[in-house]
């Protein structure tokens, strides 16, 4: 995994966990020193985190960490599920083209290889997973051919953790995180099956449920603590 991707995942987790508190100002040089990296990957990560809605660019220089809450994240994920569910429903009704079918199937095949004989992910596996996850979601979103839907998703993606690209992976909970990503992969398989068989209602329901996999680890921890 590139140093930029590593820094992005690390900073994203620090913000979500509250290690970088809402309202705090962050800048390239001190952040690079904190993480032991050069300024370039930090600069790239800041820009992407701004697009995800986790950082707010200051008028002068640097960024401010956005005030986020569990409710804001859950609301954004619910909207994403509704919109991507509509995309999947529309795509199933239209029927997959051979190119779309091949692309989605390839994502599943290549992702399946990442879980072969492993019980946790390293940097390489996480980068590959992220790559094919983004392609899978983008193929369905673009395949709906609904400009209003695409624009609404682009707007929602600016909220915390609402984008398919906003993957988190807690190395301190490696086995649990591995299982979460494997579960998401199995959901992709079910979504693909529904699309191939033009089961519009099933595709929509599965896609809506899939959006909550982002917070599945936290859900598990909450259940076990009860």
C-alpha positions in Angstrom: 0.0 0.0 0.0 1.3 3.5 -0.8 2.4 5.7 2.0 -0.4 8.1 1.0 -3.1 5.4 1.4 -1.6 4.4 4.8 -1.7 8.0 6.0 -5.2 8.5 4.8 -6.5 5.4 6.6 -4.6 6.4 9.8 -5.9 9.9 9.9 -9.4 8.8 9.0 -9.4 6.5 12.0 -7.9 9.1 14.3 -10.8 11.5 13.4 -13.5 8.9 13.7 -12.1 7.7 17.1 -11.9 11.2 18.4 -8.1 11.1 18.7 -8.2 14.2 16.5 -11.0 16.2 18.2 -13.6 18.1 16.3 -12.6 21.8 16.0 -8.9 21.1 16.3 -6.7 22.7 13.7 -4.3 20.4 11.7 -1.4 21.3 9.5 0.9 19.4 7.2 4.2 19.7 9.0 3.2 18.8 12.6 1.0 16.0 11.2 3.8 14.6 9.1 6.1 14.7 12.2 3.5 13.0 14.3 3.1 10.1 11.8 6.8 10.0 10.8 6.2 10.6 7.1 6.9 13.3 4.6 4.5 16.2 3.9 3.4 14.8 0.5 1.3 11.9 1.7 -0.2 14.1 4.4 -1.1 16.8 1.9 -2.8 14.2 -0.3 -4.7 12.7 2.7 -5.9 16.1 3.8 -7.4 16.8 0.4 -9.2 13.5 0.3 -10.5 13.8 3.9 -11.8 17.2 3.0 -13.7 15.6 0.1 -15.1 13.1 2.6 -16.3 15.8 4.9 -13.9 14.9 7.8 -11.8 18.1 7.4 -12.8 21.7 6.6 -10.3 23.8 4.8 -9.4 27.0 6.6 -9.6 30.4 4.7 -5.9 31.0 5.3 -4.0 27.7 5.7 -4.4 24.3 7.2 -7.6 22.4 8.0 -10.0 22.1 10.9 -11.3 18.7 12.1 -15.1 18.5 11.5 -17.4 18.0 14.5 -18.9 14.6 13.8 -21.3 12.3 15.7 -22.6 8.8 15.5 -25.9 10.1 14.3 -24.4 12.1 11.5 -22.5 9.1 10.2 -25.5 6.8 10.5 -27.7 9.4 8.7 -25.2 9.7 5.9 -24.9 5.9 5.5 -28.7 5.5 5.5 -29.0 8.0 2.6 -26.2 6.3 0.8 -28.0 3.0 1.2 -31.2 4.4 -0.2 -29.5 6.0 -3.2 -27.3 3.0 -4.0 -30.3 0.7 -3.5 -32.2 2.7 -6.1 -29.2 2.4 -8.4 -29.1 -1.4 -7.9 -32.9 -1.7 -8.4 -32.7 0.4 -11.7 -29.8 -1.6 -13.0 -31.6 -4.9 -12.3 -34.7 -3.7 -14.1 -32.6 -2.6 -17.1 -30.5 -5.8 -17.1 -26.7 -6.0 -17.1 -24.7 -5.5 -20.2 -22.0 -8.0 -20.9 -19.4 -5.4 -20.0 -21.1 -4.6 -16.7 -21.5 -8.3 -15.8 -17.8 -9.0 -16.6 -16.6 -6.0 -14.5 -18.7 -6.9 -11.5 -17.7 -10.6 -11.7 -14.0 -9.7 -12.0 -14.3 -7.6 -8.8 -15.7 -10.6 -7.0 -13.2 -13.0 -8.3 -10.2 -10.8 -7.6 -11.5 -9.9 -4.1 -12.1 -13.6 -3.3 -8.4 -14.3 -3.9 -7.6 -11.9 -1.1 -9.3 -14.1 1.5 -7.7 -17.3 0.4 -5.8 -18.9 3.3 -5.7 -15.7 5.4 -7.2 -14.5 8.7 -6.3 -10.9 8.5 -5.3 -8.2 6.0 -2.0 -6.6 5.4 -1.4 -3.3 3.5 -1.4 -5.1 0.1 -4.7 -6.9 0.7 -6.4 -3.8 2.0 -5.3 -1.7 -1.0 -6.5 -4.4 -3.5 -9.8 -4.7 -1.6 -10.3 -0.9 -1.7 -9.6 -0.9 -5.4 -12.1 -3.5 -6.4 -14.7 -2.2 -3.9 -14.7 1.2 -5.5 -15.0 -0.3 -9.0 -17.9 -2.5 -7.9 -19.9 0.4 -6.4 -19.1 2.8 -9.2 -20.2 0.3 -11.8 -23.6 0.0 -10.2 -24.0 3.7 -9.7 -23.0 4.6 -13.2 -25.0 1.7 -14.6 -28.3 3.2 -13.3 -27.8 6.0 -15.8 -29.6 8.5 -13.5 -27.8 11.9 -13.4 -29.9 13.1 -10.5 -29.0 10.0 -8.5 -25.3 10.3 -9.3 -25.3 14.0 -8.3 -27.1 13.2 -5.0 -24.6 10.5 -4.2 -21.7 12.8 -5.0 -23.2 15.4 -2.5 -23.8 12.8 0.2 -20.2 11.4 -0.3 -19.0 14.7 1.2 -20.4 13.7 4.6 -18.3 11.6 7.1 -17.9 7.9 6.1 -20.6 8.1 3.4 -18.3 7.3 0.4 -17.5 3.8 -0.7 -13.9 5.0 -0.7 -13.9 5.7 3.0 -12.6 2.4 4.1 -11.4 2.0 7.7 -9.4 -0.9 9.1 -8.5 -1.1 12.8 -5.3 -3.1 13.1 -5.9 -3.6 16.9 -9.1 -5.5 15.9 -7.5 -7.4 12.9 -9.6 -10.5 13.1 -12.9 -8.7 13.6 -12.1 -6.2 10.8 -11.1 -9.1 8.4 -14.5 -10.8 9.1 -16.3 -7.5 8.5 -14.7 -7.0 5.1 -15.3 -10.7 4.2 -19.0 -10.2 5.1 -19.1 -7.2 2.8 -17.5 -9.3 0.1 -20.3 -11.9 0.5 -22.8 -9.1 0.3 -21.3 -8.1 -3.1 -21.8 -11.7 -4.2 -25.5 -11.6 -3.3 -26.0 -8.2 -4.9 -24.3 -9.5 -8.1 -26.6 -12.6 -8.1 -29.7 -10.4 -7.8 -28.5 -8.1 -10.6 -27.8 -11.0 -12.9 -31.2 -12.5 -12.3 -32.9 -9.1 -12.6 -34.4 -9.4 -9.1 -34.9 -5.6 -8.7 -36.5 -5.7 -5.2 -33.9 -8.1 -3.8 -31.0 -6.0 -5.3 -32.3 -2.9 -3.7 -32.8 -4.4 -0.3 -29.3 -6.0 -0.3 -27.7 -2.8 -1.4 -29.4 -0.8 1.3 -28.3 -3.3 3.9 -24.8 -3.2 2.5 -24.3 0.4 3.5 -24.3 -0.4 7.2 -21.3 -2.7 6.9 -19.1 0.4 7.5 -20.2 0.5 11.2 -20.6 -3.3 11.6 -17.6 -3.5 13.8 -19.0 -0.9 16.2 -22.3 -2.6 16.1 -20.7 -5.9 17.2 -18.9 -4.2 20.0 -22.1 -2.6 21.2 -23.9 -5.9 21.2 -21.2 -7.7 23.1 -21.0 -5.0 25.8 -24.8 -5.3 26.6 
